[in-house]
């Protein structure tokens, strides 16, 4: 097992930050570097870039959902589709900045989501991290309605290998950026899970940032070839 740095907090970024270890062939194990990634909260503002909020399972919900053996081999995502909130967006790859922060998706394109490429791929065992802006200085963005999703909502990700991975939302929660639960959001998982993150809460005009992050937690339920 090797260890890689995870995202760390960056006021110019839209995502939570922290350093995270990655297990060979399984994606990131966020447990060790969880608190760092949690700091990399996506910063969303009218003056900078959109913010992302972390959503995740509650301890109780995780405990009551059976662990699934369903998992796919590693393949990068190409497109995210969430019909319930009219999301149909291409992916860009997200990397870490020089100080360890997770760089946010470009704010110029409001219909774009980012995947942390050094973490688990969507459908692969582990928690795949996908972030998007709730808005930018030009207007509403791709994850504007993320917080309206409910348990049971479905998310589809088309991958480069021609497989469409379907995930079911387990929970959506809003967390203060000052007390972000990194271990709940970024910890490694035994099955294929997904985290959709954007900004939320109120907008602090002085800090030019949102006060919270919205995180949607989901797990893989099926897959099919295009």
C-alpha positions as CSV (number, residue, x, y, z in Angstrom):
1,X,0.0,0.0,0.0
2,X,1.3,3.4,-0.9
3,X,0.4,6.7,0.6
4,X,-0.3,9.9,-1.4
5,X,-1.1,13.4,-0.3
6,X,-4.7,14.3,0.0
7,X,-6.3,17.7,-0.6
8,X,-5.8,20.5,1.9
9,X,-7.7,23.7,2.6
10,X,-7.4,26.4,-0.1
11,X,-9.4,29.6,0.0
12,X,-9.3,29.8,-3.7
13,X,-10.6,26.3,-4.2
14,X,-14.1,24.9,-4.3
15,X,-13.3,21.7,-2.5
16,X,-12.4,20.5,0.9
17,X,-8.8,19.6,1.3
18,X,-6.7,16.9,3.0
19,X,-4.0,14.4,2.5
20,X,-5.2,10.9,1.8
21,X,-3.5,7.5,1.4
22,X,-4.3,5.4,-1.6
23,X,-4.3,1.6,-1.6
24,X,-3.0,-0.1,-4.8
25,X,-5.7,-0.6,-7.3
26,X,-8.5,0.5,-5.0
27,X,-8.3,4.2,-4.9
28,X,-7.9,6.5,-2.0
29,X,-8.1,5.4,1.6
30,X,-9.4,8.7,3.0
31,X,-9.3,7.5,6.6
32,X,-5.7,8.5,7.3
33,X,-5.8,11.8,5.5
34,X,-9.5,12.5,6.0
35,X,-9.1,15.7,8.1
36,X,-7.0,17.2,5.4
37,X,-9.4,16.5,2.6
38,X,-12.2,17.8,4.7
39,X,-10.4,21.1,4.8
40,X,-10.3,21.2,1.1
41,X,-14.0,22.2,1.1
42,X,-15.1,23.5,-2.2
43,X,-15.2,27.3,-2.1
44,X,-18.2,28.7,-3.9
45,X,-18.7,32.4,-4.3
46,X,-19.9,35.1,-6.5
47,X,-16.4,36.6,-6.5
48,X,-14.3,33.5,-6.9
49,X,-15.4,30.0,-7.7
50,X,-18.3,27.8,-6.7
51,X,-18.3,26.0,-3.4
52,X,-19.0,22.4,-2.8
53,X,-20.6,20.8,0.3
54,X,-19.9,17.3,1.5
55,X,-22.8,14.9,1.9
56,X,-22.5,11.5,3.4
57,X,-24.1,8.6,5.1
58,X,-24.8,8.9,8.8
59,X,-23.3,6.3,11.0
60,X,-26.7,4.7,11.5
61,X,-27.5,4.6,7.8
62,X,-24.1,3.0,7.0
63,X,-24.7,0.4,9.6
64,X,-28.1,-0.6,8.2
65,X,-27.1,-0.9,4.6
66,X,-25.6,-4.3,3.7
67,X,-22.1,-4.1,2.2
68,X,-22.3,-4.9,-1.6
69,X,-19.9,-7.1,-3.5
70,X,-20.7,-5.2,-6.6
71,X,-17.6,-3.3,-7.9
72,X,-16.0,-2.5,-11.2
73,X,-12.4,-2.3,-12.4
74,X,-10.8,1.1,-12.6
75,X,-11.9,3.5,-15.4
76,X,-12.1,7.2,-15.6
77,X,-15.6,8.9,-15.7
78,X,-16.8,10.7,-18.7
79,X,-20.3,12.0,-17.9
80,X,-22.5,12.5,-14.9
81,X,-26.3,12.3,-15.3
82,X,-28.8,13.0,-12.5
83,X,-32.2,13.4,-14.3
84,X,-34.0,14.4,-11.1
85,X,-32.1,17.7,-10.9
86,X,-31.5,18.1,-14.6
87,X,-27.7,17.4,-14.4
88,X,-26.0,16.2,-17.6
89,X,-22.4,17.2,-17.4
90,X,-18.9,16.1,-18.6
91,X,-16.0,15.5,-16.3
92,X,-12.7,17.1,-15.8
93,X,-9.9,15.6,-13.7
94,X,-9.0,17.3,-10.4
95,X,-5.5,17.3,-9.0
96,X,-3.9,18.7,-5.9
97,X,-2.3,22.1,-5.7
98,X,1.2,22.9,-4.5
99,X,0.0,23.1,-0.9
100,X,-2.0,19.9,-1.0
101,X,-5.4,21.4,-1.7
102,X,-7.8,19.8,-4.1
103,X,-8.2,22.2,-7.0
104,X,-11.8,23.0,-7.9
105,X,-13.3,22.6,-11.4
106,X,-12.8,25.6,-13.7
107,X,-15.4,28.3,-12.7
108,X,-15.7,29.5,-16.3
109,X,-17.7,26.4,-17.2
110,X,-20.9,26.2,-15.1
111,X,-21.8,22.7,-16.5
112,X,-18.8,20.8,-15.5
113,X,-18.0,18.4,-12.7
114,X,-14.6,17.3,-11.4
115,X,-13.3,13.9,-10.3
116,X,-10.3,13.5,-8.0
117,X,-8.2,11.4,-10.3
118,X,-5.9,10.0,-7.6
119,X,-8.8,8.6,-5.6
120,X,-11.1,5.7,-6.4
121,X,-12.8,5.8,-9.8
122,X,-16.6,5.8,-9.8
123,X,-17.7,2.1,-9.6
124,X,-14.4,1.0,-8.2
125,X,-14.1,-0.1,-4.5
126,X,-13.7,2.9,-2.3
127,X,-15.3,6.4,-2.1
128,X,-15.1,8.2,-5.5
129,X,-15.0,12.0,-5.0
130,X,-16.9,14.2,-7.4
131,X,-17.2,17.9,-6.9
132,X,-19.0,20.7,-8.7
133,X,-19.9,24.4,-8.2
134,X,-23.3,25.4,-6.9
135,X,-22.8,28.7,-8.6
136,X,-20.1,31.0,-9.9
137,X,-19.9,34.8,-10.4
138,X,-21.6,34.2,-13.8
139,X,-24.7,32.5,-12.3
140,X,-26.1,29.1,-11.2
141,X,-23.9,26.1,-11.8
142,X,-24.1,22.3,-12.2
143,X,-24.8,21.4,-8.5
144,X,-27.2,24.1,-7.7
145,X,-29.9,21.6,-6.7
146,X,-27.7,18.9,-5.3
147,X,-29.1,19.4,-1.8
148,X,-32.6,18.6,-3.0
149,X,-31.8,14.9,-3.7
150,X,-33.3,12.4,-1.4
151,X,-32.4,8.8,-0.4
152,X,-33.3,6.6,-3.3
153,X,-32.5,9.1,-6.0
154,X,-30.3,7.7,-8.8
155,X,-27.0,9.0,-10.3
156,X,-25.5,7.6,-13.5
157,X,-21.9,7.9,-14.5
158,X,-20.7,6.9,-18.0
159,X,-17.1,5.7,-17.9
160,X,-14.4,5.6,-20.5
161,X,-14.6,1.8,-20.6
162,X,-18.2,2.1,-22.0
163,X,-19.9,1.1,-18.7
164,X,-22.7,3.1,-17.2
165,X,-22.5,2.8,-13.4
166,X,-25.7,3.6,-11.5
167,X,-25.6,4.8,-7.9
168,X,-28.4,5.2,-5.4
169,X,-28.3,8.1,-3.0
170,X,-28.2,7.1,0.7
171,X,-28.2,10.5,2.3
172,X,-27.6,14.2,1.7
173,X,-26.3,16.3,4.5
174,X,-25.0,19.8,5.0
175,X,-21.9,20.4,7.2
176,X,-20.3,23.5,8.5
177,X,-16.9,24.0,6.9
178,X,-15.5,24.8,10.3
179,X,-16.5,21.3,11.6
180,X,-16.4,19.2,8.5
181,X,-16.6,15.4,9.3
182,X,-13.7,14.3,7.2
183,X,-13.7,10.7,8.5
184,X,-17.4,10.3,7.5
185,X,-16.9,11.7,4.0
186,X,-13.4,10.6,2.9
187,X,-12.7,7.3,4.8
188,X,-12.0,4.3,2.6
189,X,-15.0,2.0,2.1
190,X,-15.2,-1.8,1.5
191,X,-17.6,-1.4,-1.4
192,X,-18.1,1.0,-4.3
193,X,-19.4,4.4,-3.1
194,X,-19.7,7.9,-4.4
195,X,-19.5,11.3,-2.8
196,X,-21.0,14.4,-4.6
197,X,-19.8,17.6,-3.0
198,X,-20.7,21.3,-3.5
199,X,-21.0,24.4,-1.4
200,X,-24.0,25.3,0.8
201,X,-25.2,27.2,3.8
202,X,-25.2,31.0,3.8
203,X,-22.8,33.1,1.8
204,X,-20.2,35.1,3.8
205,X,-19.6,38.3,1.8
206,X,-16.7,39.3,3.9
207,X,-14.9,35.9,3.4
208,X,-16.3,35.6,-0.1
209,X,-17.2,32.0,0.6
210,X,-20.1,29.8,1.7
211,X,-20.2,28.6,5.3
212,X,-21.0,25.0,4.6
213,X,-20.6,22.1,2.2
214,X,-23.4,19.8,1.0
215,X,-22.4,16.1,0.5
216,X,-24.5,13.4,-1.1
217,X,-23.5,9.9,-0.2
218,X,-24.3,7.1,-2.7
219,X,-23.5,3.5,-3.4
220,X,-23.2,1.4,-6.6
221,X,-26.3,-0.6,-7.4
222,X,-25.9,-1.7,-11.0
223,X,-23.9,-1.3,-14.2
224,X,-24.4,-1.9,-17.9
225,X,-22.4,-1.5,-21.1
226,X,-23.4,1.4,-23.4
